[in-house]
Amino acid sequence: MTNTFNRRIFLRGAGLAGLSLAAGGLTLPHIARAASTQIKIVSNPGLENATLNALMEQQGYFKKFGVDALVLEAPGATGPFDAIAAGAGDVCMVSGYNMVLSRIEQGAKVKIVGAGMKKVALTVFAKPDGIATLTNLKGKSIAVGPKLGLLHALMLQLLKEKGVDASQVTFVDKGSNDQAYQSVVKGEADACCSSISHLNDKDGLVVLEEGNMWQALPQYTFQTAYASDAATTGKREGLVAVMAAYGALYDYLMTTEAQEAFFAARKSIQKKKFDEASAKAVWDFNQVQRPYTKDLSVSDGDVGYMQDMFIGLGSLKQKQAVAAVADMSMARDAAKLLG
């Protein structure tokens, strides 16, 4: 790992950096083997990921499954993948990075090993000035992120599947989904692709008909989990335990009993200014849409869908066998631990 890369990746703090070793009471031989190997989990420091990390710490699932975890933060959309491809990390459990398949095609020794949030937590917002449907976007400007980044790619796919010619709209790179949303509020764009965390905002924007991507793009896996080939072969027991811990967390997160813990975790991240409306929007989405499952595996069909989608968008050259880009065996073993 170069000095430059060292500066880009840092520990989130002692509370998460050293969670380790426990009995836990279930499948003890597996737990003992898992605890013998430290797993470096790389995470993007965004609010949603930070909330999950805080919840994991609060609820003690690493300890329950005997995981010796070192949680590292790598900023930027490419940060977690870059860390794992460079050998600085073993696995990223929650990532909206949409170039994973392209990077694997280019030679990165990484495989998709599961999913975090499976349903796409994005929708299309617009000013209520003659824009009510996706068809009304013709001749309008849409705020997204970088070209063929997550927001742009999903917006292109949405328009394609709904029969709207994307050449008849103007895409504007506004950076993050929060910045894209604010650009519409400020009148700098007519519509945007942005997070469901804005659904309770009182800025006068409306959600377009057919704009809810969890409904419109049901086969797209919103957040993949990916690991280095070195980790999948040399740290398999530890990865299974990590995936079981996340499966347990997701299962808990979708219960009403998790509400207090969820809000406490989010407040611990937003110390200076807690956004209650945003937290409530995310909580309601999790409860109603149930975007997570304790079985983190992604079906062959959904992996194939993503490959076809990115080939169509031009960011992937050709379709490969699922086994060449994904390995769900650890996710399936983790699901067995959870019962």
Secondary structure, 3 states (H helix, E strand, C coil): CCHHHHHHCEECCHHHHCCCCCCCCCCHHHHHHHHCCEEEEEECCCHHHHHHHHHHHHHCHHHHCCCEEEEEECCCCCHHHHHHHCCCCCEEEEECCCCHHHHHHCCCCEEEEEECCCCCCEEEEECCCCCCECHHHCCCEEEECCCCCHHHHHHHHHHHHCCCCHHHCEEEECCCHHHHHHHHHCCCCCEEEEEHHHCCCCCCCEECECCCHHHHCCCCCCCEEEEEHHHHHHCHHHHHHHHHHHHHHHHHHCCHHHHHHHHHHHHHHCCCCCCHHHHHHHHHHHHHHCCCCCCCCCCHHHHHHHHHHHHHHCCCCCCCCHHHHECCHHHHHHHHHHC
